[in-house]
């Protein structure tokens, strides 16, 4: 994220060195317990983050699949595009309500 290309092990080593330097500054009685608690909490935070990101990626995949399916359905149907969206073609045998006929006439005259 910051352009660092070091390996995970190098990053862990560097982090441990920084944490150890901070622990030295803390009283000896609390240093080791503090370090263990800090590492435990960091591991929990990273685990929760990974779980959250995995869930987001899965939802994105599902959303993309759904969008592709809907787009395929739209492309496969015979439709005409109007200002109100996609309006399915109506066969002459089907009865069209009067208001839909007037709306269609208005759209034709506007073109």
C-alpha positions, -999 to 999 in steps of 0.1 A, spaced: 0 0 0 29 23 7 50 8 -21 70 -15 3 81 -46 -15 96 -64 15 84 -99 24 60 -107 51 88 -121 73 108 -89 69 78 -68 78 72 -90 109 108 -87 120 107 -50 116 75 -47 135 88 -69 163 119 -48 166 98 -16 169 75 -32 195 104 -46 215 120 -11 215 87 3 229 84 -25 255 119 -17 268 106 17 277 77 2 297 84 -11 332 98 -46 333 69 -60 352 44 -51 325 65 -53 294 61 -90 285 24 -92 294 18 -60 274 37 -73 245 17 -106 245 -16 -88 248 -6 -64 220 3 -92 197 -29 -111 205 -50 -81 197 -32 -74 165 -37 -110 154 -74 -107 161 -77 -74 143 -59 -88 112 -81 -120 113 -113 -99 115 -101 -77 87 -94 -107 64 -128 -122 72 -144 -89 64 -125 -84 31 -133 -120 21 -170 -113 27 -169 -81 7 -152 -99 -22 -177 -127 -22 -206 -101 -22 -189 -83 -51 -187 -116 -70 -223 -124 -64 -234 -89 -74 -214 -91 -106 -229 -125 -115 -264 -111 -108 -257 -81 -130 -244 -103 -158 -275 -125 -156 -299 -95 -157 -280 -79 -185 -282 -112 -205 -319 -113 -199 -324 -77 -210 -304 -83 -241 -323 -115 -250 -357 -99 -247 -374 -79 -275 -377 -44 -259 -380 -8 -269 -363 18 -249 -384 47 -237 -377 76 -213 -393 56 -185 -370 26 -191 -375 -6 -210 -410 -13 -222 -418 -48 -235 -432 -52 -270 -470 -57 -270 -486 -80 -295 -517 -66 -313 -539 -92 -296 -532 -79 -261 -553 -51 -249 -534 -19 -241 -549 4 -214 -559 38 -227 -533 56 -206 -505 35 -220 -516 42 -255 -517 79 -249 -482 77 -233 -469 59 -264 -485 85 -287 -469 113 -267 -435 96 -270 -439 91 -307 -449 127 -312 -419 139 -291 -395 121 -315 
